[in-house]
């Protein structure tokens, strides 16, 4: 069956669950398991850094530096949120490499990320400037610009969500068409086994899943940091 926005429904223990939700749960479980395993590895090598610890520290330092450089040292506390968003979206983008449909190819998921970002923006503004100070900023620099400022704020999660969705679904569609064309080519030349689907798509996956997947997650988090900084 098909759910909203073309999301396929899957029967799990008698319950119908959207494919997007199921794959997202799988991704969350894998990331949580990796985080626990990394924590155990860090406990073993706390005094003498080893390969795993060095790799983890490299990622953490890179995220901390990126947050501080983009948002300022005073806002470096947003690094855990930014890092989580970056890693989670990237993992959802590349999950197609394992034969699963990327949840970010569902507009419900990407708009959900946009809504989370919008709520963090509002919470950050209120925390820094207070409720009155935050909402007073909507009337700056002139009260007549209040509707424009409100529309601009509301447009942020929509633009973030649709930008991510459009780029990911574009890669999924191109991959689907590529596999179909290569399968038809094998049939046309009389080969029963679709051999062309075994090698050629590797280059497409390398671009759309790995390179573009990281690029889109990086752009999303960069825009998130910029929006939060503006609110602050």
Short mmCIF file of the C-alpha atoms (twelve columns), coordinates in Angstrom:
data_MODEL
# 
_entry.id   MODEL 
# 
loop_
_atom_site.group_PDB 
_atom_site.id 
_atom_site.type_symbol 
_atom_site.label_atom_id 
_atom_site.label_alt_id 
_atom_site.label_comp_id 
_atom_site.label_asym_id 
_atom_site.label_seq_id 
_atom_site.Cartn_x 
_atom_site.Cartn_y 
_atom_site.Cartn_z 
_atom_site.pdbx_PDB_model_num 
ATOM 1   C CA . UNK A 1   0.000  0.000   0.000   1 
ATOM 2   C CA . UNK A 2   0.985  3.608   -0.424  1 
ATOM 3   C CA . UNK A 3   0.992  6.166   2.359   1 
ATOM 4   C CA . UNK A 4   1.048  9.947   2.163   1 
ATOM 5   C CA . UNK A 5   3.366  11.500  -0.445  1 
ATOM 6   C CA . UNK A 6   3.994  8.051   -1.960  1 
ATOM 7   C CA . UNK A 7   5.370  6.501   1.255   1 
ATOM 8   C CA . UNK A 8   4.865  2.728   1.102   1 
ATOM 9   C CA . UNK A 9   3.137  1.057   4.045   1 
ATOM 10  C CA . UNK A 10  4.739  -2.107  5.426   1 
ATOM 11  C CA . UNK A 11  3.068  -4.715  7.630   1 
ATOM 12  C CA . UNK A 12  5.062  -5.216  10.839  1 
ATOM 13  C CA . UNK A 13  3.584  -7.633  13.388  1 
ATOM 14  C CA . UNK A 14  0.078  -6.843  12.176  1 
ATOM 15  C CA . UNK A 15  0.622  -3.082  12.134  1 
ATOM 16  C CA . UNK A 16  1.014  -0.967  9.016   1 
ATOM 17  C CA . UNK A 17  4.020  1.323   9.326   1 
ATOM 18  C CA . UNK A 18  5.277  3.796   6.782   1 
ATOM 19  C CA . UNK A 19  8.481  2.688   5.072   1 
ATOM 20  C CA . UNK A 20  9.962  6.090   5.888   1 
ATOM 21  C CA . UNK A 21  9.321  5.664   9.616   1 
ATOM 22  C CA . UNK A 22  10.607 2.086   9.642   1 
ATOM 23  C CA . UNK A 23  13.860 2.973   7.871   1 
ATOM 24  C CA . UNK A 24  14.300 6.006   10.155  1 
ATOM 25  C CA . UNK A 25  13.925 3.756   13.208  1 
ATOM 26  C CA . UNK A 26  16.522 1.384   11.761  1 
ATOM 27  C CA . UNK A 27  18.905 4.302   11.184  1 
ATOM 28  C CA . UNK A 28  18.350 5.553   14.741  1 
ATOM 29  C CA . UNK A 29  19.004 2.091   16.179  1 
ATOM 30  C CA . UNK A 30  22.241 1.741   14.193  1 
ATOM 31  C CA . UNK A 31  23.499 5.194   15.222  1 
ATOM 32  C CA . UNK A 32  22.641 4.583   18.891  1 
ATOM 33  C CA . UNK A 33  24.443 1.229   18.782  1 
ATOM 34  C CA . UNK A 34  27.494 2.873   17.190  1 
ATOM 35  C CA . UNK A 35  27.434 5.627   19.830  1 
ATOM 36  C CA . UNK A 36  27.350 3.051   22.637  1 
ATOM 37  C CA . UNK A 37  30.162 1.069   21.015  1 
ATOM 38  C CA . UNK A 38  32.208 4.255   20.623  1 
ATOM 39  C CA . UNK A 39  31.647 5.110   24.267  1 
ATOM 40  C CA . UNK A 40  32.854 1.674   25.344  1 
ATOM 41  C CA . UNK A 41  35.902 2.037   23.099  1 
ATOM 42  C CA . UNK A 42  36.702 5.420   24.630  1 
ATOM 43  C CA . UNK A 43  36.558 3.970   28.133  1 
ATOM 44  C CA . UNK A 44  39.111 1.339   27.146  1 
ATOM 45  C CA . UNK A 45  41.543 3.835   25.630  1 
ATOM 46  C CA . UNK A 46  41.066 6.915   27.824  1 
ATOM 47  C CA . UNK A 47  44.765 7.283   28.686  1 
ATOM 48  C CA . UNK A 48  46.346 6.150   25.415  1 
ATOM 49  C CA . UNK A 49  44.572 7.404   22.265  1 
ATOM 50  C CA . UNK A 50  44.103 4.705   19.648  1 
ATOM 51  C CA . UNK A 51  42.681 4.603   16.123  1 
ATOM 52  C CA . UNK A 52  38.992 4.634   17.110  1 
ATOM 53  C CA . UNK A 53  39.449 7.349   19.708  1 
ATOM 54  C CA . UNK A 54  41.490 9.499   17.335  1 
ATOM 55  C CA . UNK A 55  38.787 9.176   14.666  1 
ATOM 56  C CA . UNK A 56  36.007 10.095  17.107  1 
ATOM 57  C CA . UNK A 57  37.972 13.033  18.486  1 
ATOM 58  C CA . UNK A 58  38.624 14.242  14.936  1 
ATOM 59  C CA . UNK A 59  34.880 14.285  14.191  1 
ATOM 60  C CA . UNK A 60  34.029 15.999  17.484  1 
ATOM 61  C CA . UNK A 61  36.752 18.619  17.084  1 
ATOM 62  C CA . UNK A 62  35.686 19.306  13.496  1 
ATOM 63  C CA . UNK A 63  32.059 19.859  14.541  1 
ATOM 64  C CA . UNK A 64  33.090 22.046  17.483  1 
ATOM 65  C CA . UNK A 65  35.353 24.161  15.270  1 
ATOM 66  C CA . UNK A 66  32.705 24.438  12.548  1 
ATOM 67  C CA . UNK A 67  30.118 25.611  15.064  1 
ATOM 68  C CA . UNK A 68  32.476 28.105  16.699  1 
ATOM 69  C CA . UNK A 69  33.672 29.501  13.357  1 
ATOM 70  C CA . UNK A 70  30.148 29.873  11.978  1 
ATOM 71  C CA . UNK A 71  28.220 30.971  15.069  1 
ATOM 72  C CA . UNK A 72  30.972 32.444  17.220  1 
ATOM 73  C CA . UNK A 73  32.735 31.119  20.297  1 
ATOM 74  C CA . UNK A 74  29.889 32.314  22.549  1 
ATOM 75  C CA . UNK A 75  27.489 29.969  20.728  1 
ATOM 76  C CA . UNK A 76  29.748 26.900  20.693  1 
ATOM 77  C CA . UNK A 77  27.251 25.194  23.006  1 
ATOM 78  C CA . UNK A 78  25.095 24.451  19.950  1 
ATOM 79  C CA . UNK A 79  27.742 21.991  18.694  1 
ATOM 80  C CA . UNK A 80  25.980 18.844  20.052  1 
ATOM 81  C CA . UNK A 81  22.745 19.792  18.271  1 
ATOM 82  C CA . UNK A 82  24.542 20.724  15.054  1 
ATOM 83  C CA . UNK A 83  26.653 17.563  15.135  1 
ATOM 84  C CA . UNK A 84  23.651 15.333  15.749  1 
ATOM 85  C CA . UNK A 85  21.733 16.962  12.907  1 
ATOM 86  C CA . UNK A 86  24.686 16.665  10.516  1 
ATOM 87  C CA . UNK A 87  25.442 12.996  11.270  1 
ATOM 88  C CA . UNK A 88  21.789 11.910  11.354  1 
ATOM 89  C CA . UNK A 89  20.837 13.561  8.054   1 
ATOM 90  C CA . UNK A 90  24.008 12.274  6.378   1 
ATOM 91  C CA . UNK A 91  23.270 8.716   7.514   1 
ATOM 92  C CA . UNK A 92  19.684 8.963   6.264   1 
ATOM 93  C CA . UNK A 93  20.964 10.265  2.924   1 
ATOM 94  C CA . UNK A 94  23.421 7.405   2.363   1 
ATOM 95  C CA . UNK A 95  21.193 4.594   3.602   1 
ATOM 96  C CA . UNK A 96  20.267 3.952   -0.023  1 
ATOM 97  C CA . UNK A 97  23.672 2.266   -0.336  1 
ATOM 98  C CA . UNK A 98  22.228 -0.598  1.738   1 
ATOM 99  C CA . UNK A 99  19.204 -1.078  -0.500  1 
ATOM 100 C CA . UNK A 100 16.812 1.001   1.613   1 
ATOM 101 C CA . UNK A 101 14.855 4.047   0.548   1 
ATOM 102 C CA . UNK A 102 16.384 7.222   2.061   1 
ATOM 103 C CA . UNK A 103 13.876 8.740   4.517   1 
ATOM 104 C CA . UNK A 104 15.007 12.179  3.334   1 
ATOM 105 C CA . UNK A 105 13.395 11.389  -0.031  1 
ATOM 106 C CA . UNK A 106 10.064 11.755  1.839   1 
ATOM 107 C CA . UNK A 107 8.991  15.383  2.226   1 
ATOM 108 C CA . UNK A 108 7.461  14.598  5.639   1 
ATOM 109 C CA . UNK A 109 10.929 13.801  7.017   1 
ATOM 110 C CA . UNK A 110 12.670 16.863  5.600   1 
ATOM 111 C CA . UNK A 111 9.895  19.209  6.702   1 
ATOM 112 C CA . UNK A 112 10.130 17.583  10.132  1 
ATOM 113 C CA . UNK A 113 13.809 18.560  10.262  1 
ATOM 114 C CA . UNK A 114 12.790 22.059  9.169   1 
ATOM 115 C CA . UNK A 115 10.231 22.319  11.976  1 
ATOM 116 C CA . UNK A 116 12.801 21.167  14.557  1 
ATOM 117 C CA . UNK A 117 15.198 23.832  13.295  1 
ATOM 118 C CA . UNK A 118 12.442 26.469  13.480  1 
ATOM 119 C CA . UNK A 119 11.674 25.551  17.102  1 
ATOM 120 C CA . UNK A 120 15.372 25.688  18.033  1 
ATOM 121 C CA . UNK A 121 15.650 29.119  16.376  1 
ATOM 122 C CA . UNK A 122 12.718 30.447  18.397  1 
ATOM 123 C CA . UNK A 123 13.939 28.867  21.641  1 
ATOM 124 C CA . UNK A 124 17.443 30.272  21.133  1 
ATOM 125 C CA . UNK A 125 16.099 33.761  20.451  1 
ATOM 126 C CA . UNK A 126 13.842 33.680  23.514  1 
ATOM 127 C CA . UNK A 127 16.622 32.290  25.715  1 
ATOM 128 C CA . UNK A 128 19.065 34.993  24.634  1 
ATOM 129 C CA . UNK A 129 16.781 38.049  24.449  1 
ATOM 130 C CA . UNK A 130 13.742 37.044  26.516  1 
ATOM 131 C CA . UNK A 131 10.194 36.612  25.230  1 
ATOM 132 C CA . UNK A 132 9.527  40.339  24.786  1 
ATOM 133 C CA . UNK A 133 12.941 41.067  23.314  1 
ATOM 134 C CA . UNK A 134 12.682 38.186  20.840  1 
ATOM 135 C CA . UNK A 135 9.270  39.099  19.504  1 
ATOM 136 C CA . UNK A 136 10.179 42.782  19.548  1 
ATOM 137 C CA . UNK A 137 12.816 41.975  16.923  1 
ATOM 138 C CA . UNK A 138 9.998  41.239  14.458  1 
ATOM 139 C CA . UNK A 139 9.211  44.969  14.449  1 
ATOM 140 C CA . UNK A 140 12.795 45.965  13.656  1 
ATOM 141 C CA . UNK A 141 14.140 47.998  11.978  1 
ATOM 142 C CA . UNK A 142 10.633 49.422  11.309  1 
ATOM 143 C CA . UNK A 143 7.227  48.255  12.629  1 
ATOM 144 C CA . UNK A 144 5.874  48.172  9.076   1 
ATOM 145 C CA . UNK A 145 8.227  45.256  8.348   1 
ATOM 146 C CA . UNK A 146 6.513  43.008  10.922  1 
ATOM 147 C CA . UNK A 147 4.619  40.906  8.303   1 
ATOM 148 C CA . UNK A 148 7.777  40.508  6.209   1 
ATOM 149 C CA . UNK A 149 9.813  39.353  9.218   1 
ATOM 150 C CA . UNK A 150 7.131  36.855  10.255  1 
ATOM 151 C CA . UNK A 151 6.841  35.432  6.736   1 
ATOM 152 C CA . UNK A 152 10.633 35.202  6.502   1 
ATOM 153 C CA . UNK A 153 10.798 33.240  9.752   1 
ATOM 154 C CA . UNK A 154 7.996  30.892  8.730   1 
ATOM 155 C CA . UNK A 155 9.589  30.372  5.317   1 
ATOM 156 C CA . UNK A 156 12.856 29.134  6.854   1 
ATOM 157 C CA . UNK A 157 11.691 25.598  7.812   1 
ATOM 158 C CA . UNK A 158 9.804  25.234  4.519   1 
ATOM 159 C CA . UNK A 159 12.793 26.259  2.407   1 
ATOM 160 C CA . UNK A 160 15.139 24.019  4.420   1 
ATOM 161 C CA . UNK A 161 12.817 21.036  4.123   1 
ATOM 162 C CA . UNK A 162 12.052 21.355  0.427   1 
ATOM 163 C CA . UNK A 163 15.683 22.057  -0.494  1 
ATOM 164 C CA . UNK A 164 16.841 18.839  1.167   1 
ATOM 165 C CA . UNK A 165 13.883 16.843  -0.176  1 
ATOM 166 C CA . UNK A 166 14.330 18.077  -3.755  1 
ATOM 167 C CA . UNK A 167 18.010 17.200  -3.930  1 
ATOM 168 C CA . UNK A 168 17.633 13.753  -2.374  1 
ATOM 169 C CA . UNK A 169 14.536 12.712  -4.354  1 
ATOM 170 C CA . UNK A 170 16.279 13.902  -7.518  1 
ATOM 171 C CA . UNK A 171 19.133 11.482  -6.883  1 
ATOM 172 C CA . UNK A 172 16.701 8.652   -6.104  1 
ATOM 173 C CA . UNK A 173 14.774 9.220   -9.345  1 
ATOM 174 C CA . UNK A 174 17.953 9.354   -11.432 1 
ATOM 175 C CA . UNK A 175 19.182 6.136   -9.818  1 
ATOM 176 C CA . UNK A 176 15.855 4.413   -10.490 1 
ATOM 177 C CA . UNK A 177 15.915 5.473   -14.139 1 
ATOM 178 C CA . UNK A 178 19.552 4.396   -14.477 1 
ATOM 179 C CA . UNK A 179 18.870 0.916   -13.122 1 
ATOM 180 C CA . UNK A 180 15.852 0.576   -15.407 1 
ATOM 181 C CA . UNK A 181 17.791 1.679   -18.483 1 
ATOM 182 C CA . UNK A 182 20.719 -0.644  -17.745 1 
ATOM 183 C CA . UNK A 183 18.373 -3.576  -17.158 1 
ATOM 184 C CA . UNK A 184 16.629 -2.890  -20.467 1 
ATOM 185 C CA . UNK A 185 20.025 -2.673  -22.189 1 
ATOM 186 C CA . UNK A 186 21.006 -6.114  -20.908 1 
ATOM 187 C CA . UNK A 187 17.723 -7.561  -22.149 1 
ATOM 188 C CA . UNK A 188 18.030 -5.859  -25.517 1 
ATOM 189 C CA . UNK A 189 21.398 -7.449  -26.303 1 
ATOM 190 C CA . UNK A 190 20.118 -10.852 -25.231 1 
ATOM 191 C CA . UNK A 191 21.719 -11.181 -21.781 1 
ATOM 192 C CA . UNK A 192 19.413 -12.710 -19.167 1 
ATOM 193 C CA . UNK A 193 21.560 -11.438 -16.277 1 
ATOM 194 C CA . UNK A 194 21.538 -7.604  -15.896 1 
ATOM 195 C CA . UNK A 195 25.333 -7.341  -15.766 1 
ATOM 196 C CA . UNK A 196 25.332 -3.614  -16.527 1 
ATOM 197 C CA . UNK A 197 23.516 -2.970  -13.240 1 
ATOM 198 C CA . UNK A 198 26.426 -4.442  -11.276 1 
ATOM 199 C CA . UNK A 199 29.188 -1.957  -12.093 1 
ATOM 200 C CA . UNK A 200 28.006 1.234   -13.770 1 
ATOM 201 C CA . UNK A 201 25.617 2.362   -10.952 1 
ATOM 202 C CA . UNK A 202 28.570 2.359   -8.522  1 
ATOM 203 C CA . UNK A 203 29.670 5.728   -9.867  1 
ATOM 204 C CA . UNK A 204 26.139 7.125   -9.540  1 
ATOM 205 C CA . UNK A 205 25.942 5.912   -5.935  1 
ATOM 206 C CA . UNK A 206 29.345 7.436   -5.193  1 
ATOM 207 C CA . UNK A 207 28.050 10.829  -6.288  1 
ATOM 208 C CA . UNK A 208 24.360 10.898  -5.297  1 
ATOM 209 C CA . UNK A 209 24.629 8.898   -2.064  1 
ATOM 210 C CA . UNK A 210 28.078 9.748   -0.707  1 
ATOM 211 C CA . UNK A 211 29.199 13.098  -2.118  1 
ATOM 212 C CA . UNK A 212 25.785 14.706  -2.614  1 
ATOM 213 C CA . UNK A 213 24.476 13.066  0.587   1 
ATOM 214 C CA . UNK A 214 27.192 14.689  2.671   1 
ATOM 215 C CA . UNK A 215 26.932 17.968  0.771   1 
ATOM 216 C CA . UNK A 216 23.189 18.277  1.373   1 
ATOM 217 C CA . UNK A 217 23.490 17.437  5.080   1 
ATOM 218 C CA . UNK A 218 26.323 19.975  5.375   1 
ATOM 219 C CA . UNK A 219 24.298 22.698  3.611   1 
ATOM 220 C CA . UNK A 220 21.286 21.999  5.836   1 
ATOM 221 C CA . UNK A 221 23.312 22.324  9.035   1 
ATOM 222 C CA . UNK A 222 25.164 25.406  7.766   1 
ATOM 223 C CA . UNK A 223 21.866 27.167  7.027   1 
ATOM 224 C CA . UNK A 224 20.584 26.056  10.419  1 
ATOM 225 C CA . UNK A 225 23.572 27.676  12.129  1 
ATOM 226 C CA . UNK A 226 23.100 30.866  10.123  1 
ATOM 227 C CA . UNK A 227 19.394 31.080  11.014  1 
ATOM 228 C CA . UNK A 228 20.110 30.469  14.707  1 
ATOM 229 C CA . UNK A 229 22.877 33.087  14.673  1 
ATOM 230 C CA . UNK A 230 20.482 35.622  13.144  1 
ATOM 231 C CA . UNK A 231 17.951 34.902  15.878  1 
ATOM 232 C CA . UNK A 232 20.633 35.494  18.493  1 
# 
